[in-house]
Amino acid sequence: MTLDEKIAQLGAVWPRQVSTDDRFDPQRAASVMPPGIGHITRIAASTVLAPPALARFANEAQRLAH
């Protein structure tokens, strides 16, 4: 892990920063968190997404993180 990646692990972003129309947007996420991110905070508490959509959002974010 590079120093920039390690530093990025200390940060967080809100779901609205990495989404478009309540869907996870990989291109937007890549521009917001290029070296990575510690976590996307409070997905369930800061959106109006139903549980299946929350799971899709989290799964897509996790795929980008790998």
MMTF fields as JSON, N, C-alpha, C and O atoms, coordinates in Angstrom:
{
  "mmtfVersion": "1.0.0",
  "mmtfProducer": "UNKNOWN",
  "numBonds": 263,
  "numAtoms": 264,
  "numGroups": 66,
  "numChains": 1,
  "numModels": 1,
  "chainsPerModel": [1],
  "groupsPerChain": [66],
  "chainIdList": ["A"],
  "bondAtomList": [4, 2, 8, 6, 12, 10, 16, 14, 20, 18, 24, 22, 28, 26, 32, 30, 36, 34, 40, 38, 44, 42, 48, 46, 52, 50, 56, 54, 60, 58, 64, 62, 68, 66, 72, 70, 76, 74, 80, 78, 84, 82, 88, 86, 92, 90, 96, 94, 100, 98, 104, 102, 108, 106, 112, 110, 116, 114, 120, 118, 124, 122, 128, 126, 132, 130, 136, 134, 140, 138, 144, 142, 148, 146, 152, 150, 156, 154, 160, 158, 164, 162, 168, 166, 172, 170, 176, 174, 180, 178, 184, 182, 188, 186, 192, 190, 196, 194, 200, 198, 204, 202, 208, 206, 212, 210, 216, 214, 220, 218, 224, 222, 228, 226, 232, 230, 236, 234, 240, 238, 244, 242, 248, 246, 252, 250, 256, 254, 260, 258],
  "bondOrderList": [1, 1, 1, 1, 1, 1, 1, 1, 1, 1, 1, 1, 1, 1, 1, 1, 1, 1, 1, 1, 1, 1, 1, 1, 1, 1, 1, 1, 1, 1, 1, 1, 1, 1, 1, 1, 1, 1, 1, 1, 1, 1, 1, 1, 1, 1, 1, 1, 1, 1, 1, 1, 1, 1, 1, 1, 1, 1, 1, 1, 1, 1, 1, 1, 1],
  "groupList": [{"groupName": "MET", "atomNameList": ["N", "CA", "C", "O"], "elementList": ["N", "C", "C", "O"], "formalChargeList": [0, 0, 0, 0], "bondAtomList": [1, 0, 2, 1, 3, 2], "bondOrderList": [1, 1, 2], "singleLetterCode": "M", "chemCompType": "L-PEPTIDE LINKING"}, {"groupName": "THR", "atomNameList": ["N", "CA", "C", "O"], "elementList": ["N", "C", "C", "O"], "formalChargeList": [0, 0, 0, 0], "bondAtomList": [1, 0, 2, 1, 3, 2], "bondOrderList": [1, 1, 2], "singleLetterCode": "T", "chemCompType": "L-PEPTIDE LINKING"}, {"groupName": "LEU", "atomNameList": ["N", "CA", "C", "O"], "elementList": ["N", "C", "C", "O"], "formalChargeList": [0, 0, 0, 0], "bondAtomList": [1, 0, 2, 1, 3, 2], "bondOrderList": [1, 1, 2], "singleLetterCode": "L", "chemCompType": "L-PEPTIDE LINKING"}, {"groupName": "ASP", "atomNameList": ["N", "CA", "C", "O"], "elementList": ["N", "C", "C", "O"], "formalChargeList": [0, 0, 0, 0], "bondAtomList": [1, 0, 2, 1, 3, 2], "bondOrderList": [1, 1, 2], "singleLetterCode": "D", "chemCompType": "L-PEPTIDE LINKING"}, {"groupName": "GLU", "atomNameList": ["N", "CA", "C", "O"], "elementList": ["N", "C", "C", "O"], "formalChargeList": [0, 0, 0, 0], "bondAtomList": [1, 0, 2, 1, 3, 2], "bondOrderList": [1, 1, 2], "singleLetterCode": "E", "chemCompType": "L-PEPTIDE LINKING"}, {"groupName": "LYS", "atomNameList": ["N", "CA", "C", "O"], "elementList": ["N", "C", "C", "O"], "formalChargeList": [0, 0, 0, 0], "bondAtomList": [1, 0, 2, 1, 3, 2], "bondOrderList": [1, 1, 2], "singleLetterCode": "K", "chemCompType": "L-PEPTIDE LINKING"}, {"groupName": "ILE", "atomNameList": ["N", "CA", "C", "O"], "elementList": ["N", "C", "C", "O"], "formalChargeList": [0, 0, 0, 0], "bondAtomList": [1, 0, 2, 1, 3, 2], "bondOrderList": [1, 1, 2], "singleLetterCode": "I", "chemCompType": "L-PEPTIDE LINKING"}, {"groupName": "ALA", "atomNameList": ["N", "CA", "C", "O"], "elementList": ["N", "C", "C", "O"], "formalChargeList": [0, 0, 0, 0], "bondAtomList": [1, 0, 2, 1, 3, 2], "bondOrderList": [1, 1, 2], "singleLetterCode": "A", "chemCompType": "L-PEPTIDE LINKING"}, {"groupName": "GLN", "atomNameList": ["N", "CA", "C", "O"], "elementList": ["N", "C", "C", "O"], "formalChargeList": [0, 0, 0, 0], "bondAtomList": [1, 0, 2, 1, 3, 2], "bondOrderList": [1, 1, 2], "singleLetterCode": "Q", "chemCompType": "L-PEPTIDE LINKING"}, {"groupName": "GLY", "atomNameList": ["N", "CA", "C", "O"], "elementList": ["N", "C", "C", "O"], "formalChargeList": [0, 0, 0, 0], "bondAtomList": [1, 0, 2, 1, 3, 2], "bondOrderList": [1, 1, 2], "singleLetterCode": "G", "chemCompType": "PEPTIDE LINKING"}, {"groupName": "VAL", "atomNameList": ["N", "CA", "C", "O"], "elementList": ["N", "C", "C", "O"], "formalChargeList": [0, 0, 0, 0], "bondAtomList": [1, 0, 2, 1, 3, 2], "bondOrderList": [1, 1, 2], "singleLetterCode": "V", "chemCompType": "L-PEPTIDE LINKING"}, {"groupName": "TRP", "atomNameList": ["N", "CA", "C", "O"], "elementList": ["N", "C", "C", "O"], "formalChargeList": [0, 0, 0, 0], "bondAtomList": [1, 0, 2, 1, 3, 2], "bondOrderList": [1, 1, 2], "singleLetterCode": "W", "chemCompType": "L-PEPTIDE LINKING"}, {"groupName": "PRO", "atomNameList": ["N", "CA", "C", "O"], "elementList": ["N", "C", "C", "O"], "formalChargeList": [0, 0, 0, 0], "bondAtomList": [1, 0, 2, 1, 3, 2], "bondOrderList": [1, 1, 2], "singleLetterCode": "P", "chemCompType": "L-PEPTIDE LINKING"}, {"groupName": "ARG", "atomNameList": ["N", "CA", "C", "O"], "elementList": ["N", "C", "C", "O"], "formalChargeList": [0, 0, 0, 0], "bondAtomList": [1, 0, 2, 1, 3, 2], "bondOrderList": [1, 1, 2], "singleLetterCode": "R", "chemCompType": "L-PEPTIDE LINKING"}, {"groupName": "SER", "atomNameList": ["N", "CA", "C", "O"], "elementList": ["N", "C", "C", "O"], "formalChargeList": [0, 0, 0, 0], "bondAtomList": [1, 0, 2, 1, 3, 2], "bondOrderList": [1, 1, 2], "singleLetterCode": "S", "chemCompType": "L-PEPTIDE LINKING"}, {"groupName": "PHE", "atomNameList": ["N", "CA", "C", "O"], "elementList": ["N", "C", "C", "O"], "formalChargeList": [0, 0, 0, 0], "bondAtomList": [1, 0, 2, 1, 3, 2], "bondOrderList": [1, 1, 2], "singleLetterCode": "F", "chemCompType": "L-PEPTIDE LINKING"}, {"groupName": "HIS", "atomNameList": ["N", "CA", "C", "O"], "elementList": ["N", "C", "C", "O"], "formalChargeList": [0, 0, 0, 0], "bondAtomList": [1, 0, 2, 1, 3, 2], "bondOrderList": [1, 1, 2], "singleLetterCode": "H", "chemCompType": "L-PEPTIDE LINKING"}, {"groupName": "ASN", "atomNameList": ["N", "CA", "C", "O"], "elementList": ["N", "C", "C", "O"], "formalChargeList": [0, 0, 0, 0], "bondAtomList": [1, 0, 2, 1, 3, 2], "bondOrderList": [1, 1, 2], "singleLetterCode": "N", "chemCompType": "L-PEPTIDE LINKING"}],
  "groupTypeList": [0, 1, 2, 3, 4, 5, 6, 7, 8, 2, 9, 7, 10, 11, 12, 13, 8, 10, 14, 1, 3, 3, 13, 15, 3, 12, 8, 13, 7, 7, 14, 10, 0, 12, 12, 9, 6, 9, 16, 6, 1, 13, 6, 7, 7, 14, 1, 10, 2, 7, 12, 12, 7, 2, 7, 13, 15, 7, 17, 4, 7, 8, 13, 2, 7, 16],
  "groupIdList": [1, 2, 3, 4, 5, 6, 7, 8, 9, 10, 11, 12, 13, 14, 15, 16, 17, 18, 19, 20, 21, 22, 23, 24, 25, 26, 27, 28, 29, 30, 31, 32, 33, 34, 35, 36, 37, 38, 39, 40, 41, 42, 43, 44, 45, 46, 47, 48, 49, 50, 51, 52, 53, 54, 55, 56, 57, 58, 59, 60, 61, 62, 63, 64, 65, 66],
  "secStructList": [7, 7, 2, 2, 2, 2, 2, 2, 6, 6, 7, 3, 3, 7, 4, 4, 4, 4, 3, 3, 6, 6, 3, 3, 7, 2, 2, 2, 2, 2, 2, 2, 7, 6, 6, 7, 7, 1, 3, 3, 7, 7, 6, 6, 6, 6, 1, 7, 7, 7, 2, 2, 2, 2, 2, 2, 2, 2, 2, 2, 2, 2, 2, 2, 2, 7],
  "xCoordList": [0.84, 0.0, 0.894, 1.856, 0.562, 1.345, 0.987, -0.016, 1.796, 1.506, 0.178, -0.606, -0.091, -1.365, -2.551, -3.578, -2.414, -3.479, -3.683, -4.819, -2.614, -2.718, -3.417, -4.282, -3.038, -3.673, -5.155, -5.979, -5.506, -6.902, -7.737, -8.933, -7.125, -7.851, -8.368, -9.241, -7.852, -8.298, -9.556, -10.175, -9.935, -11.043, -12.335, -12.391, -13.369, -14.689, -15.396, -15.074, -16.345, -17.195, -18.646, -18.945, -19.538, -20.97, -21.483, -20.914, -22.536, -23.085, -23.41, -23.204, -23.906, -24.269, -23.053, -23.197, -21.856, -20.641, -20.226, -19.441, -20.739, -20.342, -21.549, -21.496, -22.637, -23.835, -24.424, -24.16, -25.226, -26.004, -27.39, -27.535, -28.404, -29.796, -29.971, -30.606, -29.412, -29.517, -28.909, -29.256, -28.016, -27.303, -25.808, -25.334, -25.085, -23.638, -23.083, -23.44, -22.217, -21.648, -20.132, -19.415, -19.635, -18.205, -17.307, -16.225, -17.741, -16.921, -16.833, -15.764, -17.94, -17.929, -17.097, -16.331, -17.252, -16.486, -14.998, -14.211, -14.605, -13.183, -12.615, -11.443, -13.44, -12.946, -12.898, -12.081, -13.762, -13.814, -12.756, -12.203, -12.483, -11.565, -10.528, -10.483, -9.696, -8.749, -7.785, -7.549, -7.202, -6.276, -6.975, -6.311, -8.295, -9.036, -9.779, -9.814, -10.372, -11.133, -11.256, -11.276, -11.337, -11.526, -12.909, -13.061, -13.924, -15.284, -16.232, -15.954, -17.354, -18.468, -19.407, -19.914, -19.631, -20.285, -21.806, -22.387, -22.423, -23.865, -24.734, -25.607, -24.504, -25.282, -26.772, -27.589, -27.125, -28.538, -29.152, -30.312, -28.397, -28.954, -29.015, -29.76, -28.25, -28.208, -28.85, -28.715, -29.546, -30.261, -31.681, -32.006, -32.508, -33.87, -34.0, -35.103, -32.869, -32.869, -33.468, -33.234, -34.242, -34.79, -33.669, -32.651, -33.836, -32.764, -32.146, -30.921, -32.913, -32.256, -31.361, -30.27, -31.82, -31.02, -29.798, -28.734, -29.935, -28.784, -27.72, -26.528, -28.162, -27.221, -26.51, -25.3, -27.247, -26.623, -25.604, -24.5, -25.97, -25.068, -23.788, -22.692, -23.915, -22.748, -21.904, -20.676, -22.544, -21.814, -21.038, -19.896, -21.656, -20.963, -19.777, -18.718, -19.947, -18.85, -17.714, -16.54, -18.065, -17.051, -16.281, -15.069, -16.972, -16.291, -15.27, -14.182, -15.613, -14.673, -13.467, -12.349, -13.684, -12.606, -11.586, -10.459, -11.974, -11.031, -10.165, -9.316],
  "yCoordList": [-1.172, 0.0, 1.247, 1.335, 2.195, 3.424, 4.341, 4.125, 5.346, 6.307, 7.008, 7.208, 7.385, 8.025, 7.106, 7.565, 5.82, 4.863, 4.723, 4.628, 4.711, 4.62, 5.849, 5.732, 7.017, 8.247, 8.254, 8.695, 7.774, 7.723, 6.85, 7.091, 5.844, 4.964, 5.698, 5.183, 6.875, 7.66, 8.463, 9.013, 8.534, 9.383, 8.635, 7.405, 9.419, 8.875, 9.822, 11.009, 9.301, 10.124, 9.767, 8.672, 10.694, 10.453, 9.795, 10.01, 9.004, 8.354, 9.337, 9.01, 10.516, 11.476, 11.932, 12.407, 11.791, 12.187, 11.163, 11.479, 9.959, 8.889, 8.263, 7.117, 9.035, 8.497, 9.501, 10.702, 8.968, 9.753, 9.137, 7.935, 9.947, 9.466, 8.275, 7.284, 8.376, 7.343, 6.0, 4.972, 5.996, 4.774, 5.048, 6.141, 4.043, 4.177, 4.46, 3.782, 5.449, 5.872, 5.653, 6.466, 4.573, 4.265, 5.375, 5.608, 6.055, 7.133, 8.309, 8.891, 8.647, 9.743, 9.349, 10.156, 8.106, 7.625, 7.666, 8.066, 7.263, 7.269, 8.684, 8.88, 9.668, 11.042, 11.616, 12.493, 11.132, 11.635, 10.969, 11.597, 9.72, 8.968, 8.204, 6.975, 8.91, 8.215, 7.268, 6.18, 7.619, 6.664, 5.65, 4.815, 5.712, 4.824, 5.62, 6.85, 4.901, 5.555, 4.593, 3.377, 5.128, 4.291, 3.663, 2.466, 4.497, 3.969, 4.995, 6.194, 4.489, 5.336, 5.309, 4.253, 6.453, 6.52, 6.549, 7.209, 5.84, 5.904, 5.762, 6.594, 4.726, 4.521, 4.425, 5.079, 3.637, 3.446, 4.68, 4.999, 5.374, 6.507, 7.793, 8.707, 7.882, 9.137, 9.044, 9.957, 7.946, 7.792, 7.324, 6.99, 7.304, 6.78, 5.433, 5.001, 4.776, 3.512, 2.391, 2.303, 1.539, 0.343, -0.675, -0.584, -1.646, -2.613, -3.265, -3.36, -3.715, -4.31, -3.307, -3.661, -2.058, -1.033, -0.672, -0.393, -0.673, -0.433, -1.5, -1.201, -2.737, -3.842, -3.699, -3.909, -3.343, -3.14, -2.012, -2.143, -0.905, 0.239, -0.18, 0.094, -0.839, -1.27, -2.28, -2.209, -3.21, -4.214, -3.574, -3.948, -2.613, -1.941, -1.135, -1.116, -0.474, 0.274, -0.667, -0.349, -1.809, -2.783, -3.312, -3.512, -3.541, -4.009, -2.985, -3.353, -1.702, -0.661, -0.644, -0.373, -0.93, -0.869, -1.997, -1.893, -3.05, -4.17, -3.973, -4.817],
  "zCoordList": [0.0, 0.0, 0.0, 0.763, -0.857, -0.916, 0.253, 0.934, 0.477, 1.539, 1.266, 2.194, 0.023, -0.316, -0.015, 0.484, -0.312, -0.011, 1.495, 1.96, 2.243, 3.698, 4.272, 5.139, 3.785, 4.252, 3.889, 4.689, 2.703, 2.271, 3.196, 3.357, 3.804, 4.718, 5.951, 6.651, 6.225, 7.369, 7.061, 7.971, 5.803, 5.399, 5.136, 5.167, 4.876, 4.56, 3.604, 3.54, 2.875, 2.023, 2.309, 2.785, 2.016, 2.148, 0.868, -0.202, 0.96, -0.23, -1.357, -2.526, -1.039, -2.092, -2.895, -4.021, -2.322, -3.03, -4.083, -4.977, -3.985, -4.902, -5.61, -6.057, -5.702, -6.338, -7.312, -7.248, -8.207, -9.148, -9.165, -9.385, -8.935, -8.922, -7.98, -8.34, -6.785, -5.746, -6.139, -5.557, -7.11, -7.497, -7.383, -7.693, -6.937, -6.852, -8.234, -9.198, -8.339, -9.618, -9.573, -8.99, -10.174, -10.109, -10.649, -10.112, -11.697, -12.255, -11.288, -11.102, -10.688, -9.707, -8.493, -7.967, -8.055, -6.905, -7.197, -6.339, -8.386, -8.744, -8.729, -8.409, -9.073, -9.058, -7.641, -7.358, -6.753, -5.378, -4.507, -3.604, -4.774, -3.917, -4.74, -4.681, -5.505, -6.387, -5.693, -6.218, -4.523, -3.92, -3.013, -2.399, -2.922, -2.04, -0.984, -1.021, -0.044, 1.019, 2.185, 1.995, 3.375, 4.555, 4.571, 4.814, 4.306, 4.221, 3.622, 3.598, 3.141, 2.73, 3.926, 4.304, 4.505, 5.795, 5.718, 4.856, 6.611, 6.87, 5.624, 5.378, 4.85, 3.624, 3.955, 3.308, 4.932, 5.264, 5.912, 5.651, 6.746, 7.486, 6.67, 7.024, 5.589, 4.841, 3.465, 2.649, 3.208, 1.945, 2.245, 3.384, 1.235, 1.372, 0.67, 0.337, 0.447, -0.278, 0.563, 1.768, -0.094, 0.545, 0.714, 0.029, 1.613, 1.871, 0.627, 0.567, -0.358, -1.538, -2.271, -2.72, -2.393, -3.058, -2.223, -2.775, -0.901, -0.028, -0.235, -0.305, -0.331, -0.541, -1.88, -1.961, -2.931, -4.246, -4.193, -4.722, -3.556, -3.427, -2.723, -3.212, -1.586, -0.818, -1.592, -1.563, -2.276, -3.053, -4.205, -4.47, -4.887, -5.985, -5.464, -6.091, -4.329, -3.73, -3.337, -3.529, -2.794, -2.388, -3.598, -3.519, -4.716, -5.916, -6.397, -6.84, -6.311, -6.718, -5.788, -6.227, -4.518, -3.54, -3.705, -3.221, -4.376, -4.547, -5.723, -6.013]
}
